[in-house]
Amino acid sequence: MARLATRLTERLGIAHPILSAPMALAGGGALAAAVTRAGGLGLIGGGYGDAGWIAQEFAAAGNTQVGCGFITWSMARKPELLTQALAHKPAALMLSFGDPRPFSAEIAAAGVPLICQCQTLAHVRQAIEAGAAIIVAQGTEAGGHGASRATLPFVPEVADLIARESPDTLLLAAGGVADGRGLAAALMLGADGVLAGTRFWASREAMVHERHHAAAIAATGDQTVRSSLPDIARQLDWPKPFDIRVSANAFIANWAGRDAVLKDAIATEGPAYREAFMAGDPDKAAVIFGEAAGLITDIPSAGEIVERMVAEAAALLGGAQRFLA
């Protein structure tokens, strides 16, 4: 199998410059371990902070080296969760959606590389100040929570900023990366690798209902939308500027433009939403995938996804000279 050597593979001691995103509820220990065994690095999603779940998923990863990621503003309410995760000696610790600086000293003291996911240049500078070893430039195409910058111009702009201000910091691209074309493009944009979410969400090891997987296979990239409605239904007080990209389904259509009405009806709509999500209903609750759904046609193993991405990217990069006159 081909290998793509970058600063990321050298720094983390992995074969391929691919990380799986720490997706809340979907990215458990089995998925993280599968990505690592395939030569990348898998990250367990710490989500909104459930100590029992985190312990369970590290156990599920077994002896395989994996990382962990947290929603920073939520973890800040239970900082002991960070201490718990670091006790497992993760390969990396990722913080997203909040100021990483209050937690960077504890992560550094544990000798664990800090990954910071960023959506703006201000976030990038904050991450550099926190001593991040790796910065993720996340474009709005991504599934789940994010902001408004597009991957294609954001990644090279961040690459230029890092080159000027913190050249030893590594860069990952995220948002819309689902195959070898995305991986090759990310490397050409100046990234050292990629963080992939939706593509690994659509894998056999992901903790995702089969009806949600079927919805992603059937969808195109046009059939996603950024919205605050799922967070209202789940009574999650997400800070601005973040909202969530999900499938443009009946739930979204029904409540579009009626945020206040949904909030007023939460006593009945909240439980109904949770029940629909647990049942895998693809219409009555959000299905969390990004624009990359339009590139997904199957639900393979995570290992097969890594192999496909690397093989395709290597072929594309190896044949790039055909464009030279």
C-alpha positions in Angstrom: 0.0 0.0 0.0 1.2 3.5 -0.8 2.2 5.9 2.0 2.1 9.6 2.1 4.8 11.0 4.2 4.2 14.5 5.8 5.3 16.3 8.9 2.1 14.9 10.5 3.1 11.2 9.9 6.6 11.9 11.2 5.5 13.8 14.3 2.7 11.4 15.4 4.5 8.2 14.2 1.6 7.1 11.9 1.6 5.7 8.4 -1.0 8.0 6.8 -1.9 11.7 7.3 -5.5 11.0 8.2 -7.3 11.5 11.5 -10.9 10.7 12.2 -12.9 13.5 13.8 -14.0 13.0 17.5 -17.7 13.0 16.6 -20.0 13.2 19.6 -22.1 10.0 20.0 -20.8 8.5 16.7 -17.0 8.4 17.2 -16.4 5.7 19.8 -13.5 3.5 20.7 -14.2 0.9 18.0 -14.0 3.5 15.2 -11.0 5.3 16.7 -9.1 2.0 17.0 -10.0 0.9 13.5 -8.6 4.1 12.0 -5.4 3.8 14.0 -5.0 0.2 13.0 -5.3 1.2 9.4 -2.4 3.6 9.8 -4.1 6.9 10.7 -5.1 8.2 14.1 -8.6 7.8 15.5 -10.1 10.2 18.0 -12.8 9.3 20.5 -15.5 11.9 20.8 -15.8 13.1 24.3 -19.0 14.9 23.3 -20.9 16.9 26.0 -19.2 15.1 28.9 -20.2 11.7 30.2 -17.5 10.2 32.3 -18.9 6.7 32.1 -19.1 6.9 28.3 -15.6 8.1 27.9 -14.3 5.3 30.1 -16.3 2.8 28.2 -15.0 3.9 24.8 -11.4 4.0 25.9 -11.9 0.4 27.0 -13.5 -0.4 23.7 -10.3 0.8 22.0 -8.3 -1.7 23.9 -4.6 -1.4 23.7 -4.7 0.5 20.4 -3.3 4.0 20.7 -6.1 6.6 20.1 -6.8 10.2 20.9 -9.8 12.0 22.4 -11.6 15.2 21.6 -13.9 17.6 23.6 -16.4 20.3 22.9 -14.5 22.9 24.8 -17.3 25.1 26.2 -19.1 22.0 27.5 -16.0 20.3 29.0 -15.2 23.6 30.8 -18.3 22.9 33.0 -16.7 19.6 34.0 -13.0 20.1 33.8 -12.4 16.8 35.6 -13.3 15.1 32.3 -10.1 16.4 30.8 -8.1 14.9 33.7 -9.9 11.6 33.2 -9.1 11.5 29.5 -5.5 12.4 30.0 -5.1 9.5 32.5 -5.7 7.2 29.5 -2.5 8.6 27.9 -4.1 9.5 24.6 -2.0 10.0 21.5 -3.5 13.5 21.2 -6.2 15.7 22.8 -8.4 17.8 20.6 -10.3 20.9 21.8 -13.0 22.5 19.6 -15.5 25.4 19.9 -14.1 27.4 22.8 -10.9 29.0 24.2 -8.3 26.2 24.7 -5.9 28.3 26.8 -7.4 27.5 30.2 -6.7 23.8 29.6 -3.4 23.9 27.7 -1.1 23.8 30.7 -2.7 20.5 32.0 -2.5 18.9 28.5 1.2 20.0 28.1 2.1 18.7 31.6 0.7 15.3 30.5 3.0 15.3 27.5 0.0 15.0 25.1 -0.1 16.9 21.8 -2.8 19.5 21.8 -5.0 19.7 18.6 -7.2 22.8 18.3 -10.0 23.0 15.7 -10.4 26.5 14.4 -13.0 28.2 12.3 -11.5 31.7 12.1 -8.1 33.3 12.0 -8.7 34.6 15.5 -9.3 31.1 16.7 -6.0 30.1 15.0 -4.0 32.8 16.9 -5.7 31.7 20.1 -4.6 28.1 19.4 -1.0 29.2 18.7 -1.0 31.1 22.0 -2.2 27.9 23.7 0.7 26.0 22.3 -1.2 23.8 20.0 0.9 21.2 18.2 -1.7 20.8 15.5 -4.4 23.2 14.2 -7.4 22.0 12.3 -8.8 24.6 9.8 -12.4 23.6 9.6 -14.6 24.7 6.7 -18.3 25.2 6.8 -18.8 22.2 4.5 -18.2 20.0 7.5 -21.0 18.0 9.1 -21.9 18.8 12.7 -20.9 22.0 14.3 -18.9 24.7 12.6 -19.0 28.3 11.4 -18.9 30.1 8.0 -15.5 29.9 6.4 -15.1 27.7 3.3 -12.4 25.0 3.3 -10.8 25.9 0.0 -9.7 29.4 0.8 -9.5 29.0 4.6 -6.9 26.2 4.7 -4.2 28.0 2.6 -4.8 31.3 4.5 -4.2 29.4 7.8 -1.2 27.7 6.3 0.3 31.2 5.4 -0.5 32.5 8.9 1.2 29.5 10.6 4.2 29.7 8.3 4.7 33.3 9.4 3.9 33.1 13.1 4.4 29.5 14.2 6.1 27.4 11.6 6.5 24.3 13.7 2.8 24.0 14.2 1.1 21.4 12.0 -2.1 22.0 10.0 -5.0 19.7 9.2 -7.8 20.5 6.7 -11.4 19.6 7.6 -14.7 20.1 5.9 -15.8 18.2 2.9 -12.9 15.8 2.8 -14.2 12.3 2.0 -11.9 10.7 -0.5 -8.4 10.8 -2.0 -9.2 13.8 -4.0 -9.9 15.8 -0.8 -6.7 14.5 0.8 -4.5 15.3 -2.2 -6.1 18.8 -2.4 -5.5 19.4 1.3 -1.8 18.6 0.9 -1.6 21.0 -2.1 -3.3 23.7 0.0 -0.5 23.5 2.5 -2.0 21.1 5.1 0.0 18.3 6.7 -3.0 16.0 6.6 -6.8 15.9 7.1 -9.4 15.4 9.8 -12.3 13.5 8.3 -15.7 13.4 9.9 -18.7 12.5 7.6 -16.7 9.8 5.7 -15.9 7.9 9.0 -19.4 8.6 10.3 -20.5 6.5 7.3 -18.4 3.5 8.3 -19.3 0.2 9.9 -17.6 0.9 13.2 -19.3 4.3 13.7 -22.1 4.4 16.3 -24.7 5.5 13.8 -28.2 4.1 13.2 -28.5 2.2 9.9 -31.4 4.4 8.8 -29.1 7.5 9.2 -26.5 5.8 7.1 -29.1 5.1 4.4 -30.1 8.7 4.5 -26.5 9.8 3.9 -26.1 7.4 1.0 -29.3 8.8 -0.6 -28.4 12.4 -0.1 -26.4 14.9 -2.2 -24.4 17.7 -0.9 -27.3 20.0 -1.8 -29.4 18.3 0.8 -27.7 19.6 3.9 -28.2 22.8 5.8 -26.7 24.8 8.6 -29.2 25.3 11.4 -29.7 26.1 15.1 -32.9 24.0 15.3 -31.3 20.6 16.4 -29.6 22.3 19.3 -32.8 24.0 20.3 -34.6 20.6 20.2 -31.8 19.1 22.3 -31.7 22.0 24.7 -28.0 22.6 24.0 -27.0 26.2 24.5 -24.4 26.5 21.8 -22.5 29.8 21.7 -22.3 31.9 18.6 -21.0 31.8 15.9 -21.5 28.0 15.9 -24.4 26.2 14.4 -24.7 22.6 13.0 -24.8 21.2 9.5 -27.4 18.4 9.2 -29.6 16.8 6.5 -32.3 19.1 5.1 -35.1 16.8 6.3 -38.7 17.2 7.3 -37.8 18.3 10.9 -35.8 21.2 9.5 -38.5 22.1 7.0 -41.2 22.0 9.6 -39.5 24.3 12.0 -37.6 26.6 9.6 -37.9 30.2 10.7 -39.7 29.2 13.8 -36.9 29.0 16.4 -39.0 30.8 19.0 -42.0 28.5 18.5 -39.8 25.4 19.0 -38.4 26.9 22.2 -41.9 27.5 23.5 -43.0 24.0 22.7 -39.8 22.3 24.0 -41.6 20.5 26.9 -43.3 18.2 24.3 -41.0 18.6 21.3 -37.8 17.9 23.2 -38.8 14.4 24.2 -40.3 13.7 20.8 -37.1 14.7 19.1 -34.9 12.5 21.4 -37.2 9.5 20.8 -37.0 10.0 17.0 -33.3 10.3 17.1 -32.8 7.1 19.2 -35.2 5.3 16.8 -33.0 6.4 13.8 -35.9 8.3 12.2 -34.3 10.2 9.4 -37.2 12.7 9.1 -38.2 13.7 12.6 -34.8 14.3 14.0 -31.5 15.7 12.6 -29.2 13.4 10.7 -25.7 14.8 11.2 -23.6 14.7 8.1 -21.9 17.3 5.9 -21.7 18.1 2.2 -19.4 15.2 1.8 -22.5 13.0 1.9 -22.7 13.6 -1.9 -19.5 11.6 -2.2 -20.6 8.6 -0.2 -22.2 5.6 -1.8 -21.4 2.8 0.7 -20.7 2.0 4.3 -17.4 0.2 4.4 -15.0 -0.4 7.3 -12.9 2.4 8.6 -9.8 0.6 7.5 -11.1 0.4 3.9 -11.8 4.1 3.9 -8.2 4.9 4.9 -6.9 2.5 2.2 -9.0 4.1 -0.5 -8.2 7.6 0.5 -4.4 7.0 0.5 -4.4 5.0 -2.7 -6.4 7.6 -4.6 -4.4 10.5 -3.2 -1.1 8.9 -4.0 -2.2 8.2 -7.6 -3.4 11.7 -8.1 -0.2 13.3 -6.6 2.0 10.9 -8.5 0.3 11.8 -11.8 0.2 15.5 -11.2 3.0 16.1 -13.7 0.6 15.5 -16.5 -0.7 19.0 -16.1 2.8 20.5 -16.9 3.3 21.5 -20.5 
